[in-house]
Amino acid sequence: MLPDFAATDSCDFSGSQPIGTLGTHPDDGCVEYAFEEDHELTEYYFASEEGCAVGQKVAVKISDFSITANQCKKIGLTTPRIRNCDCNLTKTSSTLGEPCRTAFVDSCSDTLLIEGDCCEQGTCLSKFEDFTHPDGKIKELERKLACDNSAPGLCYNEDGKGTDTNMQGSTNCCEHTCQACGTDLSPFTSWKPCTALDFATKKGKCGFLSRYSREAHECDFSQCAQDAHWSSAGEAFISAALGPTSAPTPTPTPESGGNRTGKGAYGGLLSLVLLAAHQW
C-alpha cells in the first residue's frame, strides 16, 4: 500500500507498507485487503512492486454507502432508460457498481409506466412525468406552488427530444412562465429559471441542459417576438431585469381579475394539490 497518488503514479515504494506476497505459484493471483469500518482514509493506493511500471496499480475511493445510493436513486428517476424500459440495464450495458446499481434499478423500475408498445417505441414515461397520474399531478402542482412567474426562464424540452445527457431538447425562452412550463404542457418539459439577466444585452443565463453541461444555457430575449411574454421590449422582461418600478403596472379591473399569479392563483393551486392527494 502506497501513501498517496504521487507515489503510486511514479511507482515510488519508499514509503509503502507491504500487505502480502503472491509467491511463486499463487492460486488466484490476488492479495486481499480488508477495510475496517472505522477506517481513517477515504482514498487508498495499491501497487505491485514488480508490475507497477506496466500498470499494475489501483486507487480505491471509499464513500458513504447511503450518500452514494441516494445520488443514484435520484438519477434513476430521470434516466433516459425509462423511455425504452431498460431500468434493469440489460438493453445497454452499464458500469454501475453497488450500491449505486441497485438504487438506480429500483428507483427507475418503481417510477416506470408501461403503456402499449412504449418500450419498443422508446416513448415510455415515469409516473412523475404523467400529469394524469396522481403522483405526477401532485408533484407538478407542488412545483407550480413554488413558482415565481415574475422571473424569466427557459422552458426546456417541450419536444421531448432531450435527455439528462444529450442537450438536444427544444429551447423556449420567450413564451412561458414558470407555472405554464410544466408536465401539463408536455411530459418532458423542465423549467430552468434565469439566475442572471443583463438588460443591456437582453440576455440571461438560464439553467443547464444536461448534468454534463459546463455552461448555463444563454437566452437572448431580443430574439423574442414583440408579442411574446418575455419580449425584451415588454413589461415583464423590463420589470424582471430592472425591477418592478421600472415599468408601468396596469391597474387591475374587476373584469380582468387582476394578477393571476397572486395569492388567489396560489390558493387555487394549493386546493388542487390537496384534492389530488385526497383522491389518491
C-alpha positions as CSV (number, residue, x, y, z in Angstrom):
1,M,0.0,0.0,0.0
2,L,1.4,3.4,-1.1
3,P,0.9,6.7,0.8
4,D,-0.5,8.9,-2.0
5,F,-1.2,9.4,-5.7
6,A,2.2,10.9,-6.4
7,A,4.0,7.8,-5.0
8,T,1.7,5.5,-6.9
9,D,2.0,7.4,-10.2
10,S,5.8,7.3,-10.0
11,C,6.0,3.8,-8.5
12,D,7.9,5.1,-5.5
13,F,7.8,2.4,-2.9
14,S,10.0,4.1,-0.3
15,G,7.0,5.0,1.9
16,S,4.9,1.9,1.2
17,Q,3.6,-0.7,3.5
18,P,3.7,-4.4,2.4
19,I,0.3,-6.1,2.5
20,G,1.1,-9.5,1.1
21,T,3.1,-11.6,-1.4
22,L,1.8,-13.9,-4.1
23,G,4.7,-16.5,-4.0
24,T,6.0,-18.4,-7.0
25,H,2.7,-20.1,-8.0
26,P,-0.2,-18.2,-6.5
27,D,-3.6,-20.0,-6.6
28,D,-5.6,-17.0,-7.8
29,G,-3.1,-14.2,-8.4
30,C,-4.7,-11.9,-5.8
31,V,-3.9,-10.4,-2.4
32,E,-6.9,-9.4,-0.3
33,Y,-7.0,-6.3,1.8
34,A,-9.9,-5.8,4.3
35,F,-11.1,-2.2,5.1
36,E,-12.1,-1.7,8.7
37,E,-15.4,0.0,9.4
38,D,-13.6,2.8,11.3
39,H,-11.0,3.3,8.5
40,E,-9.5,6.8,8.6
41,L,-8.7,7.5,5.0
42,T,-11.1,7.9,2.0
43,E,-8.5,7.1,-0.6
44,Y,-6.2,4.1,-0.7
45,Y,-3.4,3.3,-3.2
46,F,-2.1,-0.1,-4.1
47,A,0.5,-1.4,-6.5
48,S,2.6,-4.4,-7.3
49,E,6.3,-3.6,-6.8
50,E,7.2,-5.9,-9.7
51,G,4.4,-4.8,-12.0
52,C,3.8,-1.2,-11.2
53,A,5.8,0.1,-14.1
54,V,3.5,-1.7,-16.5
55,G,0.3,-0.5,-14.8
56,Q,-0.4,-3.0,-12.0
57,K,-1.7,-0.3,-9.6
58,V,-5.0,0.9,-8.4
59,A,-6.6,3.7,-6.4
60,V,-9.6,2.9,-4.2
61,K,-12.0,5.7,-3.1
62,I,-14.4,4.9,-0.2
63,S,-17.6,6.9,0.1
64,D,-20.6,6.8,2.3
65,F,-23.0,4.0,1.3
66,S,-26.2,5.9,1.9
67,I,-25.0,9.1,0.1
68,T,-23.9,7.1,-3.0
69,A,-27.2,5.2,-3.1
70,N,-29.3,8.3,-2.7
71,Q,-27.5,10.0,-5.5
72,C,-28.0,7.1,-7.9
73,K,-31.7,6.8,-6.8
74,K,-32.2,10.4,-8.0
75,I,-30.6,9.6,-11.3
76,G,-32.8,6.6,-11.7
77,L,-35.9,8.8,-11.5
78,T,-35.0,10.8,-14.6
79,T,-32.8,8.4,-16.6
80,P,-33.3,8.1,-20.4
81,R,-33.6,4.3,-19.9
82,I,-37.2,4.9,-18.8
83,R,-38.1,5.6,-22.4
84,N,-37.3,2.0,-23.6
85,C,-37.9,0.2,-20.3
86,D,-34.2,-0.5,-19.7
87,C,-34.3,0.0,-15.9
88,N,-32.6,-3.3,-15.4
89,L,-29.6,-2.2,-17.5
90,T,-30.0,-5.2,-19.9
91,K,-30.5,-3.5,-23.2
92,T,-27.5,-1.2,-22.9
93,S,-24.6,-2.2,-20.7
94,S,-23.6,-0.2,-17.7
95,T,-20.6,0.1,-15.5
96,L,-22.6,0.9,-12.3
97,G,-21.4,-0.9,-9.2
98,E,-23.0,-1.4,-5.9
99,P,-24.7,0.3,-4.1
100,C,-25.4,2.6,-7.0
101,R,-26.6,-0.1,-9.3
102,T,-29.4,-1.5,-7.0
103,A,-30.5,2.0,-6.0
104,F,-30.7,3.1,-9.7
105,V,-32.6,0.0,-10.9
106,D,-35.1,0.1,-8.0
107,S,-36.0,3.8,-8.4
108,C,-36.2,3.6,-12.2
109,S,-38.4,0.5,-12.0
110,D,-40.7,1.9,-9.4
111,T,-41.4,5.1,-11.4
112,L,-41.7,3.5,-14.9
113,L,-45.2,3.5,-16.6
114,I,-45.6,0.9,-19.4
115,E,-48.5,1.5,-21.8
116,G,-48.9,-0.3,-25.1
117,D,-45.7,-0.7,-27.1
118,C,-43.9,2.2,-25.5
119,C,-40.9,0.0,-24.6
120,E,-40.4,-0.8,-28.3
121,Q,-41.2,2.7,-29.5
122,G,-39.0,4.3,-26.8
123,T,-41.8,6.6,-25.6
124,C,-42.5,5.3,-22.0
125,L,-42.9,7.9,-19.2
126,S,-42.3,7.9,-15.5
127,K,-45.3,8.4,-13.2
128,F,-43.8,11.8,-12.3
129,E,-43.9,13.0,-15.9
130,D,-47.5,12.0,-16.4
131,F,-49.8,14.8,-15.3
132,T,-52.8,12.4,-15.4
133,H,-51.2,10.1,-12.8
134,P,-52.0,11.0,-9.2
135,D,-48.3,11.1,-8.2
136,G,-47.4,13.1,-11.3
137,K,-50.2,15.6,-10.7
138,I,-49.3,16.2,-7.1
139,K,-45.6,16.7,-7.9
140,E,-46.4,19.2,-10.7
141,L,-48.9,21.2,-8.6
142,E,-46.4,21.4,-5.8
143,R,-43.8,22.7,-8.3
144,K,-46.2,25.3,-9.5
145,L,-46.8,26.5,-6.0
146,A,-43.1,27.3,-5.6
147,C,-43.0,29.2,-8.9
148,D,-42.0,32.8,-9.3
149,N,-43.8,33.9,-12.5
150,S,-42.2,37.4,-12.4
151,A,-38.8,35.9,-13.3
152,P,-38.0,34.7,-16.9
153,G,-36.6,31.3,-17.6
154,L,-36.0,28.6,-20.1
155,C,-38.8,26.1,-20.9
156,Y,-36.7,23.2,-22.0
157,N,-37.6,20.1,-23.9
158,E,-41.2,20.6,-25.0
159,D,-40.5,18.4,-28.0
160,G,-39.2,15.5,-25.8
161,K,-36.0,15.0,-27.8
162,G,-33.7,15.9,-24.9
163,T,-32.5,13.6,-22.1
164,D,-30.5,14.5,-19.0
165,T,-27.3,13.8,-21.0
166,N,-27.8,14.8,-24.7
167,M,-28.8,18.5,-24.6
168,Q,-30.9,18.1,-27.7
169,G,-34.3,19.2,-26.4
170,S,-36.2,22.3,-27.7
171,T,-35.4,25.6,-26.0
172,N,-38.1,28.2,-25.5
173,C,-37.1,31.4,-23.7
174,C,-39.9,33.6,-24.9
175,E,-43.4,32.3,-24.3
176,H,-43.9,30.6,-20.9
177,T,-43.8,31.5,-17.2
178,C,-42.7,29.0,-14.6
179,Q,-46.3,27.8,-13.9
180,A,-47.1,27.4,-17.6
181,C,-44.0,25.3,-18.3
182,G,-44.9,22.0,-16.6
183,T,-45.9,18.4,-17.3
184,D,-49.4,19.5,-18.1
185,L,-47.9,21.3,-21.1
186,S,-45.7,18.4,-22.1
187,P,-44.5,15.4,-20.1
188,F,-40.9,16.2,-20.9
189,T,-40.7,19.9,-20.1
190,S,-38.3,21.3,-17.5
191,W,-38.4,24.9,-16.2
192,K,-35.0,26.5,-15.8
193,P,-35.1,29.9,-14.2
194,C,-32.7,32.6,-15.2
195,T,-30.2,33.4,-12.5
196,A,-28.6,36.4,-14.2
197,L,-30.2,39.0,-16.5
198,D,-28.3,41.7,-18.4
199,F,-30.6,44.4,-19.5
200,A,-28.0,46.0,-21.8
201,T,-27.5,42.8,-23.9
202,K,-31.1,41.5,-23.3
203,K,-29.5,38.1,-22.4
204,G,-29.6,35.8,-19.4
205,K,-28.1,32.6,-18.0
206,C,-30.9,30.2,-17.7
207,G,-30.1,26.7,-16.4
208,F,-28.1,23.7,-17.7
209,L,-29.4,21.4,-20.4
210,S,-27.6,18.4,-19.1
211,R,-25.9,17.1,-16.0
212,Y,-22.8,17.2,-18.2
213,S,-23.2,20.8,-19.3
214,R,-20.2,23.0,-18.4
215,E,-22.0,26.3,-19.0
216,A,-25.6,27.5,-18.4
217,H,-27.8,28.0,-21.5
218,E,-28.0,31.6,-22.6
219,C,-31.4,33.0,-23.5
220,D,-31.3,36.0,-25.9
221,F,-34.6,37.8,-25.2
222,S,-34.0,40.3,-28.0
223,Q,-34.9,37.4,-30.4
224,C,-38.4,37.0,-28.9
225,A,-41.3,38.2,-30.9
226,Q,-42.8,41.5,-29.9
227,D,-46.0,39.9,-28.6
228,A,-44.1,37.2,-26.7
229,H,-44.4,37.3,-22.9
230,W,-40.7,37.7,-22.4
231,S,-40.1,40.1,-25.3
232,S,-37.1,42.4,-24.4
233,A,-39.4,45.4,-25.1
234,G,-42.2,44.1,-22.9
235,E,-43.2,45.0,-19.4
236,A,-42.4,41.5,-18.0
237,F,-38.8,41.5,-19.1
238,I,-38.1,45.1,-18.2
239,S,-39.5,44.6,-14.7
240,A,-37.5,41.4,-14.2
241,A,-34.3,43.0,-15.4
242,L,-34.5,46.4,-13.8
243,G,-37.1,46.0,-11.0
244,P,-40.9,46.3,-10.8
245,T,-40.8,50.1,-10.6
246,S,-39.0,50.4,-13.9
247,A,-42.1,49.6,-15.9
248,P,-45.7,50.8,-15.5
249,T,-48.1,48.4,-13.9
250,P,-51.7,48.4,-15.2
251,T,-54.4,48.8,-12.6
252,P,-56.3,45.6,-12.2
253,T,-60.0,45.8,-13.1
254,P,-62.9,43.7,-11.8
255,E,-63.3,42.2,-15.3
256,S,-59.7,41.1,-15.6
257,G,-59.4,39.7,-12.1
258,G,-56.0,41.4,-11.5
259,N,-52.8,39.5,-11.4
260,R,-53.5,35.8,-11.8
261,T,-50.1,34.9,-10.2
262,G,-51.1,36.4,-6.9
263,K,-52.4,34.8,-3.7
264,G,-55.7,33.8,-5.4
265,A,-54.0,31.7,-8.0
266,Y,-51.6,30.1,-5.5
267,G,-54.6,29.4,-3.2
268,G,-56.3,27.7,-6.0
269,L,-53.2,25.6,-6.8
270,L,-53.0,24.6,-3.1
271,S,-56.6,23.4,-3.2
272,L,-55.8,21.3,-6.3
273,V,-52.8,19.8,-4.6
274,L,-54.9,18.8,-1.5
275,L,-57.6,17.5,-3.7
276,A,-55.2,15.4,-5.8
277,A,-53.6,14.0,-2.7
278,H,-57.1,13.2,-1.2
279,Q,-58.2,11.4,-4.4
280,W,-55.1,9.3,-4.5
